[in-house]
Amino acid sequence: MAEVLGLGVTHFPPLSGTDESMGRILQRVLDDPALPEQYRSPDGWPAAMREEYGSDRGRSAARRHREALISGFHNARRVLDEFKPDLVVIWGDDQYENFREDVIPPFCLLAYERLTAKPWQYHRAPNAWNEPHDKVFEYKGHREAGKYLATKMIESGFDVSYAYEPLHHQLGHAFLNTLLFMDYDRKGFPYPVLPFQVNCYGRRVIAQEAGVRSLSELPAEGDLDPPSPMPWRCFDLGAACARIAAESPYRVALIASSSWSHAFLTRKNWLLYPDVEADRALYDALQKSDYKTWRERPLSAIEDSGQQECLNWVCLMGAMDALGRRPTETAFVETWIFNSSKCFAVYEP
Ligand SMILES: [Fe+2]
């Protein structure tokens, strides 16, 4: 039996930018002509949101948000280093990056030999590290472990896809940002990585290109795609993955990477702020190891709350349930103005 570490983190893209641009998703909504006038100024917002925005248009909140996220990543990295994994499996979404019209796999193991990316190639805005536009990041993959895991998953009845090479994109931001943030201090990331893609965006993966849209550009119901995998299926897949990891020759770190409810997916809040209440309920269930709540949350509720990316965390919840784990550390970084609240969780062996 090998030991398994569980971690939950985020891959929030604006963390790789500057504090000044952290609120860009909210600003886009405020500039949207389709936003009803009463929501365009803080007077029309929930009190907690107004307070966070403050008198400096969220500048000091951005600094605090970054500090909380960096602290979460420092802690996750410390735990990961102490664990010394042979393999890091990351559950993450693909936002119309590697998978497009030609194929959308529900789940896909990216069993690459190596993972290469130039994160700043097409970015005109400065990045948080002041790194040059042509900076290349290279991480070790693990084709053998990918084949091992895909084989065992398929033998267990989970017909996962796998790939040995990228299709349209070197490395989707869910995986790349996780690695960039897990190495926020740029000391290097020496562990082999096995990205495990989950089609979190489902009905909006092609119709909305799994991205930010203004209110008037949201696809009509009839234009949506087939759904993501069901939450219970993600949960059971995570459970199977954990059992396989525990019986494997590898010391495996299982990481779920995503922010929770996204403002830009929460239509009922005019895309202005996320469903904080729904996130708090999930966080409460996480803290209590109430795995049933996670497994049984209907996809319709997840979509209504803009929690599509939480499906990555549902995989982790299934994994930790299968191993009989309770979280050893948790943190909830709540925000109303920076698109999504973030959660950090540690499940030490
Ligand atoms: Fe994402």
Residues whose N, C-alpha, C, O or C-beta is under 5 A from the ligand:
A	BS01	LIG	D93 A174
